[in-house]
Amino acid sequence: MLVRVATAADTQFAAQLCEWYVESAKTRGTGIAKREPHYVAQKMAGGDAVIAFVEHELAGFCYIETFDDKTFVVNSGLVVNAALRQHGVGRAIKQAAFNLSRVKYPQAKIFGITTSLAVMKINSELGYKPVTFSELTTSEDFWKGCRSCKNYQILQDNDRRMCLCTGMLFDAPEPAPAAADPALKSAYEPIREPARQPAKEAVFALTGP
Ligand SMILES: CC(C)(COP(=O)(O)OP(=O)(O)OC[C@H]1O[C@@H](n2cnc3c(N)ncnc32)[C@H](O)[C@@H]1OP(=O)(O)O)[C@@H](O)C(=O)NCCC(=O)NCCS
């Protein structure tokens, strides 16, 4: 398994990833937070995304968005190839996206909203805490992403204070500049870790933006 920061060369995978988003939303019975290939491609080209491969095949993806003048960061659009789920790919991508977020936006709070148990588990391991929506961004740009969710009316009825998703927030006690934190510095260095099957070996090669 190779997990690395995406680049402009990966934009060839943008359309495929958007198909996965549609398929997984249908399977989960949720609404689709609509993402267009050009937006995904823009994230890749801007160094704000993490992409994974298993045996040279596209395995998964996640991208970073910033809100409120970069005081809030969201790791969004996490998706893993349906044939490769439950093998640690999602966790590896999320870890890499988290590291990239901390390096690129060290002052920011990192948050997400999710109904996914897998994502709740991974976020908790990374140090996120469950919070009410009052602790999250108030940016319209973020919340308009919920408009295509089938539960949007519930969010509206509750004045955006709560919904079926759980809000999760990583609020570091202090900013962590890359130079001062060996763990974060290593986000830009290749790391080898054992992975569960089917990946025999994990290589986290996070190249610089
Ligand atoms: C959510 C998703 C990214 C998880 O990816 P993955 O590669 O299967 O996750 P991992 O194998 O790294 O699993 C991480 C943890 O979550 C658990 N997990 C994975 N899928 C799960 C599921 N469907 N239900 C409950 N727990 C699950 C794993 O068991 C693991 O925990 P453990 O180590 O304690 O056993 C993947 O299922 C997916 O692409 N789903 C569709 C898109 C989606 O829902 N995205 C999230 C939107 S918020």
The ligand as a Gaussian input file, in Angstrom:
#p B3LYP/6-31G(d) Opt

LIG

0 1
 C      -15.407000       4.596000       5.846000
 C      -14.275000       3.966000       5.031000
 C      -13.427000       5.070000       4.406000
 C      -13.410000       3.097000       5.965000
 O      -12.307000       2.622000       5.239000
 P      -11.620000       1.189000       5.576000
 O      -10.395000       1.085000       4.765000
 O      -12.636000       0.132000       5.420000
 O      -11.292000       1.398000       7.122000
 P      -10.176000       0.625000       7.970000
 O      -10.016000      -0.750000       7.416000
 O       -8.963000       1.471000       8.046000
 O      -10.891000       0.506000       9.369000
 C      -10.681000       1.402000      10.441000
 C      -11.493000       0.927000      11.627000
 O      -12.876000       1.057000      11.330000
 C      -13.531000      -0.210000      11.422000
 N      -14.525000      -0.291000      10.353000
 C      -14.290000      -0.277000       9.023000
 N      -15.444000      -0.353000       8.360000
 C      -16.426000      -0.441000       9.291000
 C      -17.822000      -0.555000       9.238000
 N      -18.471000      -0.584000       8.060000
 N      -18.522000      -0.612000      10.396000
 C      -17.887000      -0.569000      11.582000
 N      -16.533000      -0.440000      11.720000
 C      -15.821000      -0.400000      10.583000
 C      -12.443000      -1.225000      11.230000
 O      -12.777000      -2.460000      11.807000
 C      -11.275000      -0.549000      11.921000
 O      -11.344000      -0.671000      13.317000
 P      -10.469000      -1.791000      14.119000
 O       -9.039000      -1.568000      13.725000
 O      -10.759000      -1.459000      15.536000
 O      -10.976000      -3.108000      13.655000
 C      -14.846000       3.044000       3.896000
 O      -15.736000       2.112000       4.463000
 C      -15.569000       3.806000       2.796000
 O      -14.951000       4.238000       1.805000
 N      -16.895000       3.984000       2.956000
 C      -17.678000       4.739000       1.996000
 C      -17.421000       6.221000       2.084000
 C      -17.627000       6.763000       3.485000
 O      -18.521000       6.327000       4.203000
 N      -16.791000       7.738000       3.850000
 C      -16.839000       8.356000       5.144000
 C      -17.711000       9.547000       5.087000
 S      -17.705000      10.418000       6.641000

